[in-house]
């Protein structure tokens, strides 16, 4: 989910907003901003559920929440969270 929200944010910031302000064509920004907003709400619900189940600390939860509105941060946070959860599940399965 983080990757989808991150890609939509990059499309919004890198394509739709320049088209709106430089090209004076707001149609794409109107659509992409709504889609990103709806996906971000789903992402927040998913992140809250994952944070509850994986017992994220407050800084981890803040990083996951910020990943949806800071370009490129979503990809880094997804990588870190996946790595952390894989090591947690591996340790749990072994012990």
N, C-alpha and C positions, 0 to 999 in steps of 0.2 A: 504494500500500500504506500509505503514511503517513497518508493521509486516512482510510482504513478503521480503522486502529488508533486514530487520534485521535478519531474518532466513537465507537468502542466505549469508549474511556476516558472520554469525556464522559458517555455513557450509564451507565457504571459509577459514576462519581463523582457525577453529577447526579441520577440516578434510582434506580439499584439500591441504592446504599449508604444514602441517606436512607430508602428503603423498608425496608431491613433494620434500621436502628438506631432510626428514629422510628416506623415503621409496624409493626415486629416481623414483617415478611414477608421472610424470607431467600431465598426461592426464586429471585427474579430475580437477586439478587447472586450466588448460587451458579452460575447458568448464565452470566451475562455475564462474571464474573471468569474462568471457565475459557476461554470463547471469546476474551476479550481476551488471556489468557496464551498461548494457542495462536497467535493472530494475531501477537502480539509476537515469538514465536520465528521465525515465517516472515518477519516484517519485519526482524529482525536478520540473518537469512541473506541477504535481499535487499539490505539496506543494506551488508553486508560485501562482497557481490559488486560492487555499484555503487561502493563506496569503492575497491575494488581496481582496477576498470576505469577509473574517473575520476581515480584517484590523489589521493584526498582527503588533506588534512593531518590531523593528529591532532585539532586543535580542531573541524574539520568533522565528522570521524567521531564524536567525543564528542557534538556537537550532534545529529547524526542519531540516535544511540543514545538520548539523553535525550528526544528527541521522542516516544518511545513511552510514557513514564511521567509526563510533566508535561503536565497539561491545557492545551490551546490551543497549546502549543509545536509540535506536529506540523504545524499549518497554516502557521506562520511558516517553519519549517525546510523544508517542502515547497516553499513559494514561493521561498525563497532558493536552494535546491539546483536547482530547475528553471530559474530565471533564470541561475544560474552555468553549468549544463550547456548551455543553449541558446546562450549567448554563446560557450562553448568550441567547440561543434559548428559554429556559424556561422563562427567564425574559422578553424577547421580546414578547412571546406569552401571558404572563399575563398582560403586560402593553401595 
